[in-house]
Amino acid sequence: MRKIAELLAPAGDMDCLKAALAAGADAVYLGGRLYGARSYAGNFGDEELLDAIRLAHFFEKKVYLTVNTLIKESELDGLIEWMRPFYAAGLDGAIIQDLGVLERCREAFPGLALHISTQATVTEASAALFLKSLGACRVVPARELGLTELSRLKRESGMELEVFVHGAMCYSYSGQCLFSSLLGGRSGNRGKCAQPCRLPYRICRGKENAKPGRTKGALDGMEEQYPLSLKDLCALSLLPRILEAGVDSLKIEGRMKSPVYVAGVTAIYRKYLDLYASDPKTWRVEQADLDRLSGLYVRSGLQTGYFERWNGKNMVTEKTPGYLGTDPGLFEEIRKEYLDPELARPADLFVSVFVGQPISLTVFCGGHQVFCEGMTVLKAQKKPLRREDVEKQFARAGGSHFGIRQLEIEMGEDCFLPLSAMNDLRRRAFQALFEEMTAPEEGRAGQDQTSLPAAEGRQRDRIDSERAKTTGRQAMALHMAALTAEQAMEGVRSSRVKRVYLTADAIFSKKADEPLWRMIRERKAKDPSFSFFLTLPVILRFGSVPYLDRLARWLTDTKEGALVDGFLASSLSGLLWAGGQDRAVALNHTIPVFNRKALETLMKGARFVSYAGSFELNRRELDSLPLFCQERMVYGRIPMMISANCVRKTAGECRRERAREDKEIREEPKSMECFLKDRLGVSFPVLTDCTHCMNTVYNSVPLSLHQYLPQLESGGVCALRLDFTDEDADYTARILRLFSQEGGTAFYRYTTGHYKKGVS
């Protein structure tokens, strides 16, 4: 039978790992006590993780370690030291989100397979190819990609694809969610998501501060529901199409679920993978197996995810998103079949027992063999050793991970041995064979990382030098990001604003009229230090190619295009596209920079000018990163969640039908005429982006660090950054005046976010 794809199962603890192996997984992914995106799973202690690697290798399966959180500067060296024993033990791969972690693992652990986590939000081939150039061999794409996109990603990148086929789904693009972080201080990017998306919300029309009488419409009066909670994924019926798209690894979600769940789901996917491998023409799914999957910890129903659609109301939970009832009989059946039997490999034994010679045992298993000798066999004085006595001792293998398939005994007359001598020989032989079968390849000690690589040391020297030059600088420059031309014009008017970012979509809007461009020309003529950038969308997919081509033509074919000095890249895909446009590139906060190594990696291959500090870092942590090119975020609604699914569509008000891949995307206006209200009456505005068929849920109040302006002015960062979303021109001007002074009193409700405390 040909092998067509790897079946990858979750292992939240050792019992789950054994369940996955028993049920037919080819590989398991698991987390240790640190750096994994499931802090509340059982996870593995350091010694237990080493045992897990050995056990999986004994059964000829692979182990991938999740190192898929964002790593702070102070943690990076500790990560490498923590991973070193696992690498030496033969760890097969690491699943990584942070680019700094990717680079350090590549340097420290040659030969270790580096896989890119779905948390990295890879949505098209250029990002995958860039990560491939950094040493990654596999990518877990964003779960929002359809089958056509997956096929194209495989074809154009040549990388291995690992795709989720079963389990819980996030509403947000993975890696683009700060909901839990901002509401409760538990960061999903750090493995501690509290899942506020599973709570009830009411979808409302209008702005959240609209006056009574101005919020009437089809969305009003809707009952409380769960618009951010997706039903669980079950792609079993799509298995042939997923395989035909070129997917290399089928991934089951569930590191926080039970061994019964792991075994039950893994066994069914194993069954249908094997059936397809043996006879794809007659392949079909039996309803009984779909029913079995429905009885295993399903949250409010099953659906096929994004494989065949862009989004949809039927993907979303309408009732309480708790787990449906389970079948105790099914659980007991799974337990008896996969969990109760001892996990073992068949072994053949040959025993030799002759007076005057050491008893010897040869054990054969999986192409390996060991030969062990024990105590010298004595001549029996009274009761000689019987063959059945020897057979009884060597027919047992409890706890050794071996099962006796065949036992052959050669034995002389009048032999005597204590039973304990035979038991000791058996234990030593099994242990020796186990160690031989699980021994890692040579050269797995890892490189010495006691000092920084020379290039990184030079980069740090330069960064520290630039920081010293900028410390104490007064009249800190302001940068601002705008969603509308009206907001941008207020920034152009302000002499303190030295850089304006305007969403690239605005230049194609009917409202993008001549006054904005005239003001930019006049400002540039008076102030050579002023620059105008376009902000690229956070999510760029294969279907975005026509949009980007149109933007590139506009830049070269219009007089307005000549006024654009650079781009604010909001994703790795955007950074790579902008790097090819011969203009300056700044990094948005949606490209998280938690450590210097990540920034150094992102700076490659582009005319890099600045990056925005992450909303999840506190002041001390932000100060540990390069300051000479850092924009410190000081005002604006923080994007809590970016999604392919649409809140308005869930409410029955889809404003457009998504154009198919590689076709011109019809321009539609952005809209913030919708918000979510939680059980406490807190409102979260939602930006409906119909151009890119994307939603952004914003925090209820803006971040505002106006009270810290005096210390920020002397802090050494290159600029203070303000982001505008739903503010009108007058409100924008008032905010700019506040931040142009050395502090003042805010005239609005606000939060200081994580600036003082940060996330753990």
C-alpha positions, 0 to 999 in steps of 0.5 A: 500500500502506497503512503500518500500523506502523513497523519498528524495527531495531537498529544497533550500528555503521555496518555494522548501520545500513546492513544495516537500511536495505538490508533495509527498516527504517523506523527504527533505534535506536542508541547513542553512546559514552555513556549507552546501555544497551549499552556493549559494542556497537560503538556510534557515535563522535560524528562517526560518529553525525552521519554515521548521522543524515545517512545514515538521513535521506537514505534517508528513515528515522528515527534514535532515540538510546538515552539509556536509562541512569540518569544521576548528578547529576554527569553530567546537564549533560554529557548535554545538551551531548553530545546537542546536536550530534545534535539540531541534525543532526536526530535524530528521537527519544531513548529514555529511562529516567531522569525527570531526563533526560526533563525536561532533554531536554524543556527543552533540545530542543523538538520532539525526540520523547521515547520512554520505554524499557522500562527504565522498567517501564511496565505500565499506563495511568496511568504512561504518561499521567503520562509523556505529561504530561511530554512523552513521545510514545511508550512501550516497555512492559514486555515482560511485557504481553500483547496484551490489556494492550497494546490497553488501554494504547494505548486509555487512554493514546493514546500510541504503543506500541513493542513488542519482537517479536524477539530476546533477552529478560530474565528480570527486568522491565527496570529492576528487575534488580540481579543483574549490578550486585551480583555483579560491579559491572557495572550493567544500569541503566548499560548494562554487564550481565554477564548472570549470569542466563545461568549455571546454577543449581539450584532448591532447597526451603527456606531457604538456611540450613536444617538438613540433613533439612529441605529435602526435597521435590519441588524437591530433587535437581534437576539444574543448569539455567538457570531465569533464562535465557529463550529468544529471542522470535519473534512473527512468527506473532502479527504481525496480532494485535500490529498489531490491538492498536494497536502503532505500532512493531515493535522488533527486539532486537540492538544487539550482533549482526552486520549479517547478523543485522540484515539477515536478521531485518529483511528477514523482518519487512519481508516480512510487514508488507508482505504484511499491509498489502496483503492481511491476509485471505490473510496467513500465515507460511511455514515456510521463513521461520521456519526462516531466523529459527531460523538467525540467532543464536538462543539455545536456541530461539524462543518467542512471549514474554508476548503470550499468557501470563503466564509458563511453563516452556516460555519458559525455557532447559533446556540451555546458553543458548548460540547454536544452530548457524547456516547458513553458506549462509544467511549468505552468501545474506543477505550477497550480497542486502543487505550487498554491494550498495552502498546507494544511491537512484536519481537522474536526471541531465541534463548540458549540454555546449556550447563557450564555456559552463560544463558543467552538471549537474542531478541529481534525486532524491526530489523534490529537485534541484540545479544545478551548473556546472563548467569552461567547455567549450573548443573541441577543437583535435585530438580532440573529446570524444565523447558516450560519454566524457561518458556514462562519467564521469556514469554512475558514482556510486560512494561517493555513495549515489546510483545512476544511473537515467536519464542525459540528455546535451545536447552540441554539436560540437567540445567539449573538457574534461579528464576530471577536470573532469567528475568534479569536477562530478559529485562536487560535485553529488552532495554538494550534493544529499546535503546538501540532502536531509539538512539538518535543519529550522530551529530545531534549535540547542537551548535554552541550558542554561548555567544552571539553570532558575529553578524548579530553582535555587529547588528546589536552594536549598531542598534545600541549606537543609534539608540545613544544618538537619538536619546534626549531628542526633543519635538518627537516626530508624529506618524499617523495611519488613516483609513480615510482621505479626510483623516489623512488631510488632517495629518498633512496639515499638522507640522508635527506629523512627519509621515502619513500612512493612508490605506491603499484602498482609499486611492481607488475610492470615489472619495479620493479626490484632488485636494488630498494630492494637492495638499501632499504636493504642497507639504512636500515642497515646504517640508522635505522631511515629510513622507507619504506611505500607503498601507497594504491590507493585513491579509493578502491571498492569491486572489489579491494579485489583481489588486496588487497589479492594479496598485503597481500600475497606478504607482507608475502610471499616475502623477499621484503615484509619484507622491508615494514614498513607501509602504506600510506592510501589514503582513509578511506577504505585504512586506515581500511585495513592497520590497519589490516596488523600489520604495521605502518599507515600514512594518505595521504592528500586525507583523509582531516583533518580540525580539531583535532577531525577528526584526533583523530577519524582517529587515532583509531584502527591503528598504526598511525604515521603521517598525511599529512596536507590538501592543503586547509588549510593555515599556521595558520590553519595547525599550529592549528592542531597537529604538532608532527605527521603532514607532511607539504606538500611542493612540488608536483602536487596537485591532482585536481580531481579523477574520475571513468570516463576516459579522454582517454576513452572519447577520444576513447583510452580505454586501457583496459576493466574493469574486473568485480567485485570480479575477478582478476584485470589485471595489466596495467601500469599507464600513464601520456601521456595525458593532458587537455588544457583549453581555456587559454592554461593552461595544466593539466596532467592526470594520467590514472590508468588502474589497478584500472580504475581511472583517476587523473587530476593534477594541471598545476604546482606543489606546492612549498614552498621552499622559506618558508624552514627556518620557516618550519624547526623550525615550529614543524612538524614531516617532510616536504613532497614532492610528485613526479608524472611525474618527471624523476630520474634526475629531482627528484634528483634536487628537493630533493637537493633544499629541502635539503638546507635551501631554494634556487631558484626554476628552475621550475614554481610553485604555493604556493597554499593556504598556505598563504590565505587558503579557506574561 
